Amino acid sequence: MVTESQLKKQLSSGQISNLYLCFGEEKMLVKRCAQLIENKISGGDLNEFNYHVFDNDADLSDISVCADMIPFMSEWNILRINDMDIDKLAKGDFDALMKIIKNASGQTVIIIAMPTLEVTAKSAKKQFKQVINHIDKNGVCIELAHRTGLMLERDLCKWAKAGGCSMSELTAHALIQYAGEDLNRLNAEMKKLTAYANGGEITPEMIELLVSKTAEASVYDLFGLIVEGKTDKALSAIDALFYQQVSGVYIATVLSGAYLDAYRARIGSEAGKPNAVVAEDFGYNRRAWVLDKLGRQIRRVTTASLRRSIDELLAMQTRMVTETVDERTEIERLVCNLVLIAGDRSDE
């Protein structure tokens, strides 16, 4: 496997392979990676004579014919296969695909890309693993994983600069908390922000004004209002969530997740383990930052209160899925109870 930077260096130096495989969790990067390869090889001239695109429904015989074509008035014949579900191919089709891949040579470049299909090296089954192994040995294989928080922040700052603006990593962190970590959404939000900043600095105030929070981020904000005892603001937050047609079941589920995150941060602290260790133990990966944030918010909440709150949430979720209830009334009652529990320090 190669990294993005290694791929860019290879292409910039004119080192061209006959085989490329782009896949992974971060779909926008997969798409951009495939486009980068095409543009570098073609010099930006992708014409119908030397550029052929196929999808999952393509006939393997048609792909084979294009793979054997000689480029017309160009150095390279580029063949791109998008979102082919390789693990679901019948044996005959898979064998045909492997023959095409193994015969790739001369002036033909084959790019297999997964811009929407969910597949990773870890989740891949036998047939896709064979493709990965062959291309990794005989071509260029790149897996685009989700960006971590710090990597995302730096990417956002680069995007701001590319748009003629500036943005601090702290502001980028705020944007991620508002909009989530999906690159497609972040890209759209950055376009709005750079247009609004008009060559200046993108500020947290602009994010507050222009960026809509994800439902998950809004529920995590609700958690903060609850543990801080801000009942009125918490009820207003619920009003906004229901106005956005977020279900009570979803609110209760995400709120439960926030409490579990907070509880893990607290137990880890009591055991003398830093949040980085807790995050690794529980597989938080790119969400490790939530332990730091929630850990700060629960400083005045006792461990016993956290346990009682989790019990309350579990009872609420059970009622909501087993009984006919008014979701809004139940959520409002839940939040009022959680505020009371958070303020109870009788066990200290």
RAQUI-V592233 format. One record per backbone hydrogen bond with DSSP energy under -0.5 kcal/mol. NH is the residue of the N-H (numbers start at 1). CO is the residue of the C=O. Records with the same first field share a line. If there is no record, write none. Layout:
NH: CO + CO
//
This chain:
2: 141
7: 3
8: 4
9: 5
10: 6
11: 7
12: 8
13: 9
14: 11
15: 10
16: 14
20: 110
21: 140
22: 112
23: 142
24: 119
26: 144
27: 25
30: 26
31: 27
32: 28
33: 29
34: 30
35: 31
36: 32
37: 33
38: 34
39: 35
40: 36
41: 37
42: 38
43: 39
44: 39
45: 42
46: 44
47: 45
50: 47
51: 47
52: 78
54: 80
58: 55
62: 59
63: 59
64: 60
65: 61
66: 62
67: 63
68: 64 + 65
69: 66
73: 71
77: 107
78: 50 + 76
79: 77 + 109
80: 52 + 78
81: 111
82: 54 + 80
83: 113
85: 83
86: 84
88: 85
89: 86
94: 90
95: 91
96: 92
97: 93
98: 94
99: 95
100: 96
101: 97
102: 98
103: 99
104: 101
108: 105
109: 77
110: 18 + 108
111: 79 + 109
112: 20 + 110
113: 81 + 111
114: 22
119: 117
124: 120
129: 125
130: 126
131: 127
132: 128
133: 129
134: 130
135: 131
136: 132
137: 133
138: 134
139: 135
140: 19
142: 21
144: 23 + 142
145: 143
152: 148
153: 149
154: 150
155: 151
156: 152
157: 153
158: 154
159: 155
160: 156
161: 157
162: 158
163: 159
164: 161
165: 160
166: 200
172: 168
173: 169
174: 170
175: 171
176: 172
177: 173
178: 174
179: 175
180: 176
186: 182
187: 183
188: 184
189: 185
190: 186
191: 187
192: 188
193: 189
194: 190
195: 191
196: 192
197: 193
198: 194
199: 194
200: 197
202: 166
203: 201
207: 203
208: 204
209: 205
210: 206
211: 207
214: 178
218: 214
219: 215
220: 216
221: 217
222: 218
223: 219
224: 220
225: 221
226: 222
227: 223
228: 224
229: 226
230: 225
231: 229
234: 230
235: 231
236: 232
237: 233
238: 234
239: 235
240: 236
241: 237
242: 238
243: 239
244: 240
245: 242
246: 241
251: 247
252: 248
253: 249
254: 250
255: 251
256: 252
257: 253
258: 254
259: 255
260: 256
261: 257
262: 258
263: 259
264: 260
265: 261
266: 262
267: 263
268: 264
269: 265
270: 266
271: 267
272: 269
273: 268
277: 274
278: 274
279: 275
280: 276
281: 277
282: 278
283: 280
284: 279
287: 284
288: 285
290: 287
291: 288
292: 288
293: 289
294: 290
295: 291
296: 292
297: 293
298: 294
299: 296
301: 298
306: 302
307: 303
308: 304
309: 305
310: 306
311: 307
312: 308
313: 309
314: 310
315: 311
316: 312
317: 313
318: 314
319: 315
320: 316
321: 317
322: 318
323: 319
325: 323
327: 325
330: 326
331: 327
332: 328
333: 329
334: 330
335: 331
336: 332
337: 333
338: 334
339: 335
340: 336
341: 337
342: 338
343: 339
344: 341
345: 343
348: 345
//
